[in-house]
Amino acid sequence: MTEQSKIEVEEVDAVAKPPRASVEDAVEAEIDSWTTPRESFERKRDYLEGFLAQKPQVAHAGEPGGDLYEGVVEALKEIYDPEIPVNIYDLGLIYGVDATADGEVKVTMTLTTPHCPVAESMPGEVELRVGAVPGVRDAEVLLVWDPPWGPDKMTDEARLELGML
């Protein structure tokens, strides 16, 4: 014999709504046993002031954020692929920029395809433009084919420009 459960139902006419909280009901309570909200806020403000007072670390000229490195990147962004209306940096053709404090810059790049019509002239143009950046003593361009270029190397700005986003 199985034991059955009974469900009891109670009928009611109305249910009282729970009380709503209001601003008048709020009491300035302590966040923990030692501080009030005002004291806690002031402590956070002190932390923020200390954070803002900290001096940023100066990047080496040849590192990202450094003057030489950023100047080279800006020069690369002025070179456009003749077949695609996007600069070669955002297009993802630049694989690396290595700059030293002495002003030696080495740019590792590729092209969209080995049969690209500018395969002979583009590396020379990159070398000339990079060499013209103030602070660059010597510019070298290394053209590589591995890893091969693909649309996944483009920045979001380039994809947007080409209607791929």
CORUR-V890916 format. One record per residue. RES is the residue in three letters. OMEGA is omega in degrees with one decimal (none if undefined). Layout:
BEGIN
RES,OMEGA
RES,OMEGA
END
This chain:
BEGIN
MET,-179.7
THR,179.8
GLU,-178.7
GLN,177.2
SER,176.2
LYS,175.1
ILE,179.9
GLU,-179.6
VAL,178.1
GLU,179.2
GLU,178.4
VAL,-179.9
ASP,-177.2
ALA,177.2
VAL,179.7
ALA,178.5
LYS,178.0
PRO,-179.1
PRO,178.8
ARG,178.0
ALA,176.6
SER,-177.8
VAL,-179.1
GLU,-179.3
ASP,-175.8
ALA,177.9
VAL,179.6
GLU,-177.1
ALA,177.9
GLU,178.3
ILE,168.8
ASP,-174.0
SER,-174.9
TRP,-173.3
THR,172.6
THR,177.8
PRO,-179.9
ARG,179.3
GLU,179.3
SER,178.9
PHE,180.0
GLU,178.2
ARG,178.0
LYS,178.7
ARG,177.3
ASP,179.0
TYR,-179.4
LEU,179.0
GLU,177.9
GLY,179.2
PHE,-178.8
LEU,-179.9
ALA,-179.0
GLN,-179.2
LYS,178.2
PRO,177.9
GLN,-179.4
VAL,179.6
ALA,174.3
HIS,-174.8
ALA,-177.1
GLY,179.8
GLU,175.5
PRO,-175.7
GLY,177.5
GLY,-176.3
ASP,-177.3
LEU,-179.4
TYR,-178.3
GLU,176.2
GLY,178.1
VAL,179.8
VAL,178.3
GLU,177.5
ALA,179.2
LEU,179.5
LYS,176.7
GLU,179.9
ILE,-178.1
TYR,173.5
ASP,-176.4
PRO,-178.7
GLU,-177.0
ILE,-175.3
PRO,179.7
VAL,179.2
ASN,-172.5
ILE,178.4
TYR,179.3
ASP,177.6
LEU,178.2
GLY,179.7
LEU,179.4
ILE,-179.3
TYR,-179.4
GLY,174.9
VAL,177.8
ASP,-179.2
ALA,177.0
THR,178.1
ALA,179.6
ASP,179.1
GLY,175.5
GLU,-177.7
VAL,177.4
LYS,179.8
VAL,175.3
THR,-175.9
MET,174.6
THR,174.4
LEU,-177.4
THR,178.2
THR,177.8
PRO,-178.5
HIS,-179.7
CYS,-178.2
PRO,-179.9
VAL,-178.0
ALA,-179.5
GLU,-173.9
SER,-174.9
MET,178.8
PRO,177.6
GLY,178.2
GLU,178.1
VAL,179.8
GLU,178.6
LEU,-178.1
ARG,179.5
VAL,178.8
GLY,-179.6
ALA,179.6
VAL,178.6
PRO,-179.9
GLY,179.0
VAL,179.0
ARG,-177.7
ASP,179.2
ALA,178.5
GLU,179.0
VAL,177.6
LEU,-179.5
LEU,-178.5
VAL,178.7
TRP,-179.4
ASP,4.5
PRO,179.9
PRO,178.6
TRP,175.1
GLY,-179.6
PRO,179.2
ASP,-179.6
LYS,-178.9
MET,174.3
THR,178.0
ASP,178.7
GLU,179.4
ALA,178.8
ARG,178.7
LEU,179.5
GLU,-177.6
LEU,178.3
GLY,-178.8
MET,179.5
LEU,none
END
